[in-house]
Amino acid sequence: MMQKILCTNLNRMAYEEAYNLQHNLMKAMDENPERAGFLLFVEHPPTYTFGVSTLDEDILLDRAQLTQKGFCLYDSNRGGSVTYHGPGQQVVYPILNLTHFSKDVRWYVNSLEEWVIKTLDQYDLNCGRKKGYRGVWIDDEKICAVGVAVKKWITMHGIGLNNHPNMDHFRNICPCGIKEFGVTSIQEKGKRVSGHDLTMNLIGAFETVFDCSIQLVTPEEVKKIADQNSKTRVVES
């Protein structure tokens, strides 16, 4: 049976707020296993997030310097090293119950990469995978970072696809801990793509790769589901 995924665009939202929303949706799905999942589109203010594999040497400016420059900093439970999120980057968080798809984390990460590759194919960008590395690449430059966390077969975090972010902000870190290769964006490859167009193509490709049906809903509808779960937890505790 084709699964239904509720999808919304959160627009600009702080990383911590989006993290808390994901966490509460995961709890809601754990309590309602018939739910297949959610797809959250969001853009963050300039933010560095530190995954569980981040090394001190991956941060070229120390945290105090980054804070002084106006960046938000957040320690994340996702896999991988440090990465950057900011305006002009399309961040998408699939909150999926993998029991409705495939209980295989490797399959899931591969599917996320395939999803982005299919989307960028529509802009005639020759992108793909790079042996030994995660994410989506154009030659030796990463255009999309992938980082996930999975608990009880429910996923959080997702992708950061560079449309037209400020590329200078990547120079304060070794993105994803990779020193030998660079990063790029859709704009740097000579394509001008609106955020709306990119979102709609991502939605279409997601339906194809994950064999699901996307239902567009408002942010308020998604937050209501998360808030109801959060309030229930408070009462139960």
Residue pairs with C-beta under 8 A, 6 or more apart in sequence:
2 211
2 212
2 213
3 36
3 37
3 100
3 101
3 210
3 211
3 212
3 213
4 36
4 212
4 213
4 214
4 215
5 36
5 37
5 38
5 39
5 94
5 96
5 206
5 210
5 212
5 213
5 214
5 215
6 37
6 38
6 39
6 215
6 217
6 221
6 222
7 38
7 39
7 40
7 41
7 203
7 214
7 215
7 216
7 217
8 38
8 39
8 40
8 41
8 216
8 217
8 218
8 219
8 221
8 222
9 41
9 42
9 199
9 219
10 18
10 21
10 40
10 41
10 42
10 219
11 42
11 43
11 219
12 42
12 43
12 44
12 45
12 87
13 42
13 43
13 44
14 44
14 45
14 47
14 72
15 44
15 45
15 47
15 49
15 72
15 74
15 85
16 74
18 40
18 42
18 44
18 91
18 93
19 74
19 76
21 40
21 222
21 223
21 226
22 40
22 93
22 95
22 156
22 157
23 156
24 226
24 227
24 229
24 230
25 38
25 95
25 222
25 225
25 226
25 229
26 95
26 151
26 154
26 156
27 229
27 230
27 233
28 35
28 225
28 226
28 228
28 229
29 35
29 37
29 95
29 97
29 154
30 152
30 154
31 229
31 232
33 97
33 99
35 97
36 96
36 97
36 100
36 101
36 212
37 94
37 95
37 96
37 97
37 100
37 155
38 93
38 94
38 95
38 96
38 222
39 92
39 93
39 94
39 95
39 203
39 206
39 214
40 92
40 93
40 94
40 95
40 222
41 90
41 91
41 92
41 199
41 202
42 91
42 92
42 93
43 86
43 87
43 88
43 89
43 90
43 91
43 195
44 72
44 85
44 86
44 89
44 91
45 72
45 86
45 87
46 70
46 71
46 72
46 84
46 85
46 86
46 87
46 166
46 169
47 71
47 72
47 73
47 74
47 84
47 85
47 86
48 59
48 66
48 71
48 72
48 73
48 74
48 82
48 83
48 84
48 85
48 172
48 173
49 73
49 74
49 75
49 76
49 78
49 82
49 83
49 85
50 59
50 73
50 74
50 75
50 76
50 81
50 82
51 76
51 78
51 79
51 80
51 81
51 82
51 83
51 147
52 76
52 77
52 78
52 79
52 80
53 79
53 80
53 81
53 177
54 81
54 82
54 177
55 81
55 177
57 174
58 81
58 82
58 173
58 174
58 177
59 66
59 82
59 172
59 173
59 174
60 171
60 172
60 173
60 174
61 69
61 172
61 173
63 73
66 73
66 172
67 73
69 172
71 169
71 172
76 147
76 157
77 149
78 147
78 148
78 149
78 156
78 157
79 147
79 148
79 149
80 134
80 145
80 147
80 176
80 177
81 174
81 176
81 177
82 173
82 174
82 175
82 176
82 177
83 145
83 147
83 160
83 173
83 175
83 176
84 160
84 165
84 169
84 170
84 172
84 173
84 175
85 91
85 160
86 165
86 166
86 169
87 165
87 166
88 162
88 163
88 164
88 165
88 166
88 185
88 187
89 160
89 161
89 162
89 163
89 165
90 159
90 160
90 161
90 163
90 195
90 198
90 199
90 202
91 158
91 159
91 160
91 161
92 158
92 159
92 161
92 202
93 156
93 157
93 158
94 112
94 155
94 158
94 206
95 154
95 155
95 156
96 108
96 154
96 155
96 210
97 153
97 154
98 104
98 105
98 108
98 150
98 153
98 154
98 155
99 153
101 108
101 210
102 108
103 153
105 148
105 150
108 148
108 150
108 155
109 134
109 146
109 148
111 209
111 210
112 146
112 148
112 158
112 159
113 129
113 134
113 135
113 136
113 144
113 146
114 209
115 159
115 202
115 205
115 206
115 209
115 210
116 127
116 136
116 144
116 146
116 159
116 161
116 202
116 205
117 127
117 128
117 129
117 136
118 205
118 208
118 209
119 161
119 198
119 201
119 202
119 205
120 127
120 136
120 143
120 186
121 127
122 201
122 205
123 186
123 191
123 193
124 191
125 138
125 143
125 186
125 189
125 191
126 138
127 136
127 137
127 138
127 143
127 144
128 136
128 137
129 136
129 137
130 137
130 140
130 142
130 181
133 142
133 178
133 181
134 145
134 146
134 147
134 176
135 142
135 143
135 144
135 145
135 146
135 176
136 142
136 143
136 144
136 146
136 161
137 143
137 181
138 184
138 189
140 181
140 182
141 181
141 182
141 183
141 184
142 175
142 176
142 178
142 181
142 182
142 183
142 184
143 161
143 162
143 183
143 184
143 185
143 186
143 189
144 159
144 160
144 161
144 162
145 159
145 160
145 175
145 176
146 158
146 159
147 157
147 158
147 160
148 155
148 156
148 157
148 158
149 155
149 156
149 157
150 156
161 186
161 198
161 202
162 183
162 184
162 185
162 186
163 185
163 186
163 187
163 193
163 195
163 198
164 185
164 186
164 187
164 192
164 193
165 185
167 183
167 184
167 185
167 188
170 183
175 183
186 193
186 198
187 193
203 214
206 212
206 214
207 213
207 214
